């Protein structure tokens, strides 16, 4: 076994020793499951499912983590295990971090009045993986959530602690420099039709075949009536900026901050996240009329070029309209 491999194995053995250790002391939700929070969530998400209102209301399952959050004051009881694990990776050169995904399992409906308790552990630490961002280790934490002492759900959160490719340092000297390519979208059986439409310069919205409700992003079933039958309608491409953020940090290869990421409300009534291009990011405004266009970008290594849906302000449409075309385009 080479010295390099031995060093990696020794580090991995130390990392594995943190599996099963708590990331925090067992906690109790600061608020009971309650109707105001459910209503605010549903209004923000545009979810009108009748199951979330009335005398027999339940909380939307995807609110699972909301009942465990500590707010600005946080929770006093915090374990040092996660900080130790992070420091160990920092010392090995894996100094950057990015959240990669989360997954939830729902075991019991939550109802107003339920008291939530939870505990969290470091579930797993992966072997060293090579990614487009750089080499690193995936850390998965698992939170087990209970209501009235009964299992209610599980929330897993995964991050990558990595050394940026080409950034130097102990963990990056073995990384091969690469060209900056935009990350490929995650395409699966639920959203493949959407990306096929984009490749043809068509923005397709799912429509429930039973209740005619439109939905975006693409999902396997209707959130209103539960039907699994659907077809599609093609969006007109007209919309307005419903909300937006301006990205400054952290920088990523193939992205040139600052750039505006908007939540676009389409004329059909659904909303989608995309970039607002062709205008300085400080001139993007809520309510700004925009129009769909498709941007051709370089794909990941071996994937070739592809199309991305973006939105450009409509000429003459108020704030920022006079600057259309002055700024460089951003990228999703």
Secondary structure by P-SEA (a helix, b strand, c coil): ccaaaaaaaaaaaaaaccccccccccccccccccaaaaaaaaaaaccccccccccccccccccccccccccccccccccaaaaaaaaaaaaacccbbbbcbbbbbbcccccccbbbbbccccccccccccccccbbbbbbbbbbbbccccccbbbbbbbbbccccccccccccccccccccccccccccccaaaaaaaaaccbbbbbcccccccccccccccccccccccbbbbbcccccccbbbbbcccccccccccbbbbbccccccbbbbbbbcccccccccccbbbbbbbbbbbcccccccccccccccccccccccccccccccccc
